[in-house]
Amino acid sequence: MEVLFPFLGGLGLFLLGMMLLSGGLVGFGGDVLKGALARFTGTPTKAFVSGALATAVVQSSSATTVTMIGFVSAGLITFTQAIGVLIGASLGNTATGWIVASLGLKVDLGFYTLPLIGVGALMKLMLKGRSAELGLALAGFGLLFVGLDTLQDGMQQLAGLFNLASLPSGGLGAQLLTLLIGLALAGVLQSSTAAIALTLTALHTQAIHFEQAAALVVGAAIGTTLTGALVTIGGTLHARRTALAYVLFNAAAGLLAMALLPVLFWVIAWLRTHAGLDAGATSLAAFHTLFIALGVALVLPWVAQFARLVEKLLPDKADSADALTQRLDDSLLSIPAVALEAAQRAMEQLTLRLLEAYRGLLEGPASRPTAAQLQDLAQALETIYRFVGRTELRPTDQGAAARRIAQLHALDHMMRFRLRLEDLQRAGPRLDKPDYQWALKQSGQILELTQRGLLTQGLPALLPELQVHAEALSAESRQRRHALLEDASAPTADVLAQTDTYRWLERTGHHLWRIAHYLCQEPRQAE
């Protein structure tokens, strides 16, 4: 108990500190960083630098990865750019090792950071908004070093009972076994940072040899990707591709490190002699950065080819039922702007599919969509509706709230429009009669304008013309219905069928105009 309790407690405090620090930093400056990531990813090199800096600042490669999934899903950046950011995130993730090795293990900061925990907790309780998130980060920073101090004590006592350094070392088999232990450790702790901090502490207390620690770090770097891969099972195509790219990169960097261990050890020894690098934990942090940097040098020049490989391994099934909603990953829900942008693009694609179905119904029985196709559209509409409704909005984000209201209005009209298509597909009127040609012409113009606007991104400019045609169709429909009802000589059944058809065409045109209207709404303009 005297050995196990400090060890587990220190590890738990460190993990808790990392979670609070990362969560607080993301909450405090996450929006700025996300905006910077979206802007500064034009080339693979810029994307790499952005990912490295963002991860080093927020101390979380997971936060960067989730953001990239969101950006790719929403179509804000390409998958190739996202890979550049992910590679940068792997390198930026090594910054924590340097902090632990150079500060946490060399200086007894646990006592001096205790006030940060108290100040941070008070800020979190008494303040709101970004100030509260900053308090959370301060508390996490202090807790991290308290955990490191406790972990060191526990590791020293553990080394007195179990000679971890006597575990197999030297030889490929022993190195691979140690690598697997590091991989499992990162998987169990759900954090490569915690696994690496544990390894750094063990090396600092001389519980293990440097060669063993190096293999453990390689295993931890690979193991951290497995958690993300498991989380994306059942997720969207973009989430799975991003996770696979992260796994493949870290695995390639890890295998390269194992193949070049003698060379890397020689470089570390040279740095100790000629660059003043300290032995022990600092050398291990340098080793971690070095082999990830080798992986970067190997993959970064070939990012486009690497992206195509991942896309080939996970192809896009464009004709599948869920193709319309594949951008809507649950990881986006906590990033309102990105989530709503992803929903917007999915709605635009779904509107185009609805227009194609409408065109088929207007052209005649031979072109009509099947009941299964209309049901797929209904399922996609329901998925988008649930996604928009679950998007997390901040109370002060009035722009995002207004945009979500506009999207919900558009979805309401889309659902009503689809129901009318289903009515016509199932038992609709014959539209080839001369009496309907004027209405079909107006409906066709509304359809063409909406489709052209969506395909060319020029829908706002076409909206006034759409409104003119929709209102003209409505006015003419009312006039003709009134004339039919006043004609006492016409058979009642024919009159009712014809007026109902006029009303059907009028309402479909109205729904298309309102769909276009709400899809055009900017966040600040939505009603």
C-alpha positions in Angstrom: 0.0 0.0 0.0 2.8 2.4 0.8 4.2 1.8 -2.7 1.1 1.4 -4.7 -1.0 4.3 -3.3 1.6 7.1 -4.1 2.2 5.6 -7.5 -1.4 5.3 -8.6 -2.3 8.7 -6.9 0.6 10.5 -8.6 -0.4 9.0 -11.9 -4.0 10.0 -11.4 -3.1 13.5 -10.4 -0.9 13.9 -13.5 -3.6 12.6 -15.8 -6.2 14.9 -14.1 -3.9 17.8 -14.4 -3.3 17.2 -18.1 -7.0 16.9 -18.8 -7.8 20.2 -16.9 -4.8 22.0 -18.5 -5.8 20.9 -22.0 -9.5 21.5 -21.5 -8.8 25.0 -20.0 -6.4 26.0 -22.8 -8.8 24.8 -25.5 -11.7 26.7 -23.8 -9.6 29.9 -23.3 -8.0 30.1 -26.7 -9.5 27.3 -28.8 -11.6 29.6 -31.0 -8.5 31.6 -31.9 -6.4 28.5 -32.6 -9.2 26.9 -34.7 -9.5 30.0 -36.8 -5.7 30.1 -37.2 -5.7 26.4 -38.2 -8.4 27.1 -40.8 -6.5 30.1 -42.2 -2.9 28.8 -42.2 -3.2 25.4 -43.8 -2.7 26.4 -47.5 0.3 24.2 -48.1 1.5 21.0 -46.4 4.4 22.9 -44.8 2.0 25.6 -43.4 -0.4 22.9 -42.2 2.5 21.1 -40.5 3.7 24.2 -38.7 0.1 25.1 -37.7 -0.5 21.7 -36.3 2.7 21.6 -34.3 2.2 25.1 -32.8 -1.5 24.5 -32.0 -0.7 21.2 -30.2 2.2 22.6 -28.3 0.0 25.5 -27.1 -3.1 23.5 -26.1 -1.1 20.5 -24.9 -3.4 18.1 -26.6 -3.0 16.3 -29.9 -6.5 14.9 -29.5 -7.9 18.5 -29.6 -6.1 19.2 -32.8 -7.1 15.9 -34.3 -10.8 16.4 -33.5 -10.6 19.9 -34.9 -9.1 18.6 -38.1 -11.9 16.0 -38.4 -14.4 18.8 -38.1 -12.7 21.0 -40.7 -12.4 18.2 -43.2 -16.0 17.1 -42.6 -17.2 20.6 -43.1 -15.2 21.0 -46.2 -13.2 23.9 -44.8 -9.9 22.3 -45.7 -8.8 19.4 -47.8 -7.8 16.0 -46.5 -4.3 16.6 -47.7 -4.1 19.8 -45.6 -5.5 17.9 -42.6 -2.7 15.3 -42.8 -0.1 18.1 -42.7 -1.7 19.3 -39.5 -1.8 15.8 -38.0 1.9 15.3 -38.7 2.6 18.6 -37.0 0.4 17.6 -34.0 2.6 14.5 -33.6 5.7 16.7 -33.4 3.9 19.3 -31.2 2.9 16.5 -28.8 6.6 16.0 -27.9 6.6 19.4 -26.2 5.1 17.9 -23.0 8.0 15.5 -22.7 10.4 18.5 -22.7 8.3 20.3 -20.0 8.3 17.2 -17.8 12.0 16.4 -18.3 13.4 19.9 -18.0 11.1 21.3 -15.3 8.9 18.7 -13.6 11.7 16.2 -12.8 14.6 18.6 -12.2 12.8 21.2 -10.1 10.5 20.5 -7.2 7.6 22.5 -8.5 4.8 20.6 -6.8 5.0 22.8 -3.7 5.3 26.1 -5.6 2.4 25.3 -7.9 -0.1 24.6 -5.1 -1.3 28.2 -5.1 -2.1 27.9 -8.8 -4.5 25.1 -8.0 -6.3 27.3 -5.4 -6.3 30.4 -7.6 -7.4 28.5 -10.7 -10.3 26.8 -8.8 -11.5 30.1 -7.5 -11.4 31.6 -10.9 -13.4 28.7 -12.3 -16.0 29.0 -9.6 -16.3 32.8 -9.4 -15.7 33.9 -13.0 -17.4 33.1 -16.3 -16.4 32.7 -19.9 -12.8 32.6 -20.9 -11.6 33.8 -17.5 -13.1 30.7 -16.0 -11.4 28.5 -18.6 -8.1 30.2 -17.8 -8.6 29.3 -14.2 -9.2 25.7 -15.1 -5.9 25.7 -17.1 -4.0 27.2 -14.1 -5.4 24.5 -11.8 -4.5 21.8 -14.2 -1.0 23.1 -14.6 -0.5 23.1 -10.8 -2.0 19.7 -10.4 0.2 18.3 -13.1 3.4 19.1 -11.2 1.9 17.9 -7.9 1.1 14.6 -9.6 4.7 14.4 -10.9 6.2 14.9 -7.5 3.9 12.2 -6.0 4.6 9.9 -9.0 8.4 10.3 -8.5 8.1 9.2 -4.8 5.9 6.2 -5.9 8.3 5.2 -8.7 11.4 5.3 -6.3 9.6 3.0 -3.9 8.4 0.8 -6.7 12.0 0.5 -8.0 13.1 -0.7 -4.5 10.7 -3.6 -4.7 10.8 -4.5 -8.4 13.9 -4.2 -10.4 12.3 -3.0 -13.6 15.8 -2.5 -15.2 16.2 -6.3 -15.1 13.5 -6.7 -17.7 14.8 -7.9 -21.1 17.0 -5.3 -23.0 19.2 -5.5 -26.0 18.3 -7.5 -29.1 15.4 -7.0 -31.4 13.0 -9.4 -29.5 13.5 -7.5 -26.2 13.0 -4.2 -27.9 9.8 -5.3 -29.6 8.5 -6.7 -26.3 9.2 -3.4 -24.6 7.6 -1.5 -27.5 4.4 -3.6 -27.0 4.5 -2.8 -23.3 4.6 0.9 -24.1 1.8 0.6 -26.7 -0.4 -1.2 -24.1 0.5 1.4 -21.4 -0.6 4.2 -23.7 -3.8 2.3 -24.5 -4.7 1.6 -20.8 -3.9 5.2 -19.8 -5.7 6.6 -22.8 -2.8 9.1 -23.2 0.6 8.8 -24.7 1.6 11.9 -22.7 0.9 10.1 -19.4 2.7 7.0 -20.7 5.7 9.0 -21.7 5.7 11.0 -18.4 5.6 7.7 -16.5 8.6 6.5 -18.6 10.5 9.7 -18.0 9.9 9.4 -14.3 11.0 5.8 -14.3 14.2 6.7 -16.2 14.8 9.7 -13.9 14.6 7.5 -10.8 16.8 4.9 -12.5 14.1 2.3 -12.4 14.8 1.4 -16.1 17.6 1.7 -18.6 17.7 4.3 -21.4 17.3 1.7 -24.1 14.2 0.3 -22.4 12.8 3.8 -22.0 13.4 4.6 -25.7 11.4 1.5 -26.8 8.6 2.3 -24.3 8.4 5.8 -25.8 8.1 4.5 -29.3 5.4 2.1 -28.2 3.5 4.9 -26.5 3.7 7.1 -29.5 2.1 4.4 -31.6 -0.4 3.4 -28.9 -1.8 6.9 -28.6 -3.3 6.6 -32.1 -5.2 3.4 -31.2 -7.6 5.2 -28.9 -8.6 7.7 -31.6 -9.0 4.8 -34.1 -11.4 2.9 -31.7 -13.4 6.1 -31.1 -14.0 6.6 -34.9 -15.4 3.1 -35.4 -18.9 3.6 -36.7 -18.0 7.3 -37.3 -18.1 9.2 -40.6 -15.7 8.5 -43.5 -13.7 11.7 -42.7 -13.3 10.7 -39.1 -12.1 7.2 -40.1 -9.7 8.5 -42.7 -8.2 11.0 -40.3 -7.7 8.4 -37.6 -6.1 6.0 -40.1 -3.7 8.6 -41.4 -2.7 9.3 -37.8 -2.2 5.6 -37.1 -0.2 5.1 -40.2 2.1 8.1 -39.7 2.9 7.3 -36.0 3.4 3.6 -36.9 5.7 4.5 -39.7 7.7 6.9 -37.5 7.8 4.2 -34.7 9.0 1.4 -37.0 11.6 3.8 -38.5 12.8 4.6 -35.0 13.1 0.9 -34.1 15.0 0.2 -37.3 17.4 3.1 -36.7 17.8 2.7 -32.9 21.6 2.4 -33.1 21.8 5.5 -35.2 19.5 7.5 -33.0 21.4 6.5 -29.9 24.6 7.7 -31.6 23.0 11.0 -32.3 21.8 11.4 -28.7 25.3 10.5 -27.5 26.8 13.1 -29.9 24.4 15.7 -28.6 25.4 14.9 -25.0 29.0 15.4 -25.9 28.9 18.4 -28.2 25.6 20.2 -27.5 25.5 19.9 -23.7 22.4 17.6 -23.6 21.8 16.2 -20.2 21.7 12.4 -19.8 18.5 10.8 -18.6 15.0 12.2 -19.0 16.1 15.2 -21.2 17.9 12.8 -23.6 14.8 10.7 -23.7 12.7 13.8 -24.6 15.2 14.6 -27.3 15.0 11.0 -28.6 11.2 11.3 -28.8 11.4 14.5 -30.8 14.1 13.1 -33.0 12.3 10.0 -34.2 9.0 11.9 -34.8 11.0 14.5 -36.8 12.4 11.7 -38.9 8.9 10.5 -39.6 7.9 14.1 -40.6 10.9 14.3 -43.0 9.8 10.9 -44.5 6.1 11.7 -45.0 5.8 15.5 -45.4 7.3 15.7 -49.0 4.8 13.0 -50.0 1.6 14.2 -48.3 -0.5 14.2 -51.4 0.5 10.6 -52.2 -0.1 9.6 -48.6 -3.5 11.2 -48.7 -4.4 9.2 -51.8 -3.2 6.0 -50.2 -5.5 6.6 -47.2 -8.4 7.5 -49.5 -7.8 4.3 -51.5 -7.8 2.2 -48.3 -11.1 3.9 -47.2 -12.9 4.7 -50.5 -15.8 7.1 -50.7 -19.0 5.2 -51.5 -20.7 8.0 -53.3 -23.8 6.0 -54.0 -24.4 4.7 -50.5 -27.5 5.8 -48.5 -25.4 7.7 -46.0 -23.3 9.6 -48.6 -25.4 12.7 -48.0 -24.7 12.8 -44.3 -21.1 11.6 -44.2 -19.9 15.0 -43.2 -21.9 15.1 -40.0 -19.5 13.6 -37.4 -20.5 13.8 -33.7 -17.1 15.3 -32.9 -18.2 18.5 -34.6 -21.0 19.1 -32.2 -18.8 21.0 -29.7 -17.5 23.3 -32.5 -20.7 25.2 -33.4 -19.4 27.2 -36.4 -17.8 24.1 -38.0 -20.9 21.9 -37.2 -23.3 24.3 -38.7 -21.1 24.7 -41.8 -21.0 20.9 -42.2 -24.8 20.8 -41.8 -25.2 23.6 -44.4 -23.2 21.7 -47.0 -25.1 18.5 -46.3 -28.4 20.4 -46.7 -27.3 21.9 -50.0 -26.3 18.5 -51.4 -29.6 17.0 -50.1 -31.6 19.8 -51.8 -29.9 19.0 -55.1 -31.0 15.3 -54.7 -34.6 16.5 -53.9 -34.6 18.6 -57.0 -33.5 15.6 -59.1 -36.4 13.6 -57.7 -38.8 16.5 -58.4 -37.5 16.7 -62.0 -38.2 13.0 -62.4 -41.7 13.3 -61.1 -42.5 16.3 -63.4 -41.1 14.5 -66.5 -43.4 11.5 -66.2 -43.8 8.0 -64.9 -40.6 6.7 -66.6 -38.4 9.1 -64.7 -40.0 8.9 -61.3 -37.7 8.0 -58.3 -38.5 4.8 -56.5 -40.0 4.7 -53.0 -36.7 3.4 -51.6 -34.9 6.5 -53.0 -37.4 8.8 -51.4 -37.1 6.9 -48.1 -33.3 7.4 -48.3 -33.8 11.1 -48.6 -36.2 11.0 -45.6 -33.6 9.2 -43.5 -30.9 11.8 -44.5 -33.2 14.6 -43.6 -33.9 13.1 -40.2 -30.1 12.7 -39.6 -29.3 16.3 -40.5 -32.2 17.5 -38.3 -31.0 15.6 -35.3 -27.4 16.8 -35.9 -28.4 20.5 -36.1 -30.6 20.1 -33.0 -27.7 18.6 -31.0 -25.1 21.2 -31.9 -23.8 22.8 -28.7 -24.2 26.6 -28.8 -22.7 29.1 -26.4 -25.3 31.5 -24.8 -23.4 34.5 -26.2 -23.0 33.1 -29.7 -26.0 34.8 -31.3 -24.8 34.4 -34.8 -24.6 30.6 -34.5 -28.0 30.6 -32.9 -29.5 32.6 -35.7 -27.9 30.3 -38.3 -29.2 27.2 -36.6 -32.8 28.7 -36.6 -32.5 29.4 -40.3 -31.3 25.8 -40.9 -34.2 24.4 -38.9 -36.6 26.5 -41.0 -35.0 25.2 -44.2 -35.2 21.6 -42.9 -38.8 22.0 -42.1 -39.6 23.1 -45.7 -37.4 20.3 -47.1 -39.3 17.7 -45.1 -42.6 19.0 -46.3 -41.3 19.2 -49.9 -40.2 15.5 -49.7 -43.6 14.5 -48.4 -45.3 16.1 -51.4 -42.9 14.2 -53.7 -43.8 11.0 -52.0 -47.5 11.8 -52.5 -47.0 12.4 -56.2 -44.8 9.3 -56.5 -47.4 7.1 -54.8 -50.7 8.3 -56.3 -50.2 11.6 -57.9 -52.1 13.4 -60.6 -51.3 13.2 -64.3 -49.4 16.4 -65.2 -49.4 16.0 -69.0 -52.8 17.7 -69.4 -52.8 21.1 -71.2 -54.4 22.7 -68.1 -51.2 22.2 -66.1 -48.7 23.4 -68.7 -48.5 26.9 -67.3 -47.9 25.6 -63.8 -45.3 23.1 -65.0 -43.5 25.9 -66.8 -43.4 28.0 -63.6 -42.4 25.0 -61.5 -39.6 24.1 -64.0 -38.2 27.6 -63.8 -38.2 27.5 -60.0 -36.4 24.1 -60.1 -33.8 25.3 -62.6 -33.1 28.5 -60.7 -32.6 26.7 -57.4 -30.4 24.0 -59.0 -28.3 26.5 -60.8 -27.9 28.7 -57.7 -26.7 25.7 -55.6 -24.3 24.4 -58.2 -22.7 27.7 -58.9 -22.9 29.1 -55.3 -24.9 31.9 -56.6 -28.2 31.2 -54.9 -28.4 34.6 -53.1 -28.3 36.5 -56.4 -31.1 34.3 -57.8 -33.3 34.5 -54.8 -35.4 37.6 -55.9 -36.2 35.9 -59.3 -37.1 32.7 -57.4 -39.5 34.7 -55.3 -41.1 36.3 -58.4 -41.8 32.9 -59.9 -43.1 31.4 -56.7 -45.5 34.3 -56.1 -46.6 34.2 -59.7 -47.3 30.5 -59.4 -49.3 31.0 -56.2 -51.3 33.9 -57.6 -52.2 32.1 -60.9 -53.0 29.0 -58.9 -55.5 30.8 -56.7 -57.1 32.5 -59.6 -57.6 29.3 -61.6 -58.9 27.4 -58.5 -61.4 30.1 -57.9 -62.5 30.0 -61.6 -62.9 26.2 -61.5 -65.0 26.3 -58.3 -67.3 28.8 -59.9 -67.9 26.7 -63.0 -71.1 24.8 -62.2 -71.0 22.8 -65.4 -67.8 20.9 -64.6 -68.0 17.5 -62.8 -67.3 17.9 -59.1 -64.7 15.1 -59.0 -62.7 16.6 -61.9 -62.8 20.1 -60.3 -61.6 18.9 -57.0 -58.8 16.8 -58.6 -57.7 19.7 -60.7 -57.7 22.3 -57.9 -55.8 19.9 -55.7 -53.1 19.6 -58.4 -52.9 23.3 -58.7 -52.5 23.6 -54.9 -49.8 20.8 -55.0 -47.7 22.6 -57.6 -48.2 25.9 -55.8 -47.0 24.5 -52.5 -44.0 22.7 -53.9 -42.9 25.9 -55.6 -43.4 27.8 -52.3 -41.3 25.2 -50.4 -38.4 25.5 -52.9 -38.4 29.3 -52.6 -38.4 29.1 -48.8 -35.7 26.4 -48.8 -33.5 28.7 -51.0 -34.3 31.7 -48.8 -33.2 30.0 -45.6 -30.1 28.4 -47.1 -29.0 31.9 -48.1 -29.2 33.3 -44.6 -26.0 34.4 -43.1 -25.7 33.9 -39.3 -26.3 37.6 -38.5 -29.2 37.8 -41.0 -31.2 34.7 -40.1 -34.7 35.2 -38.6 
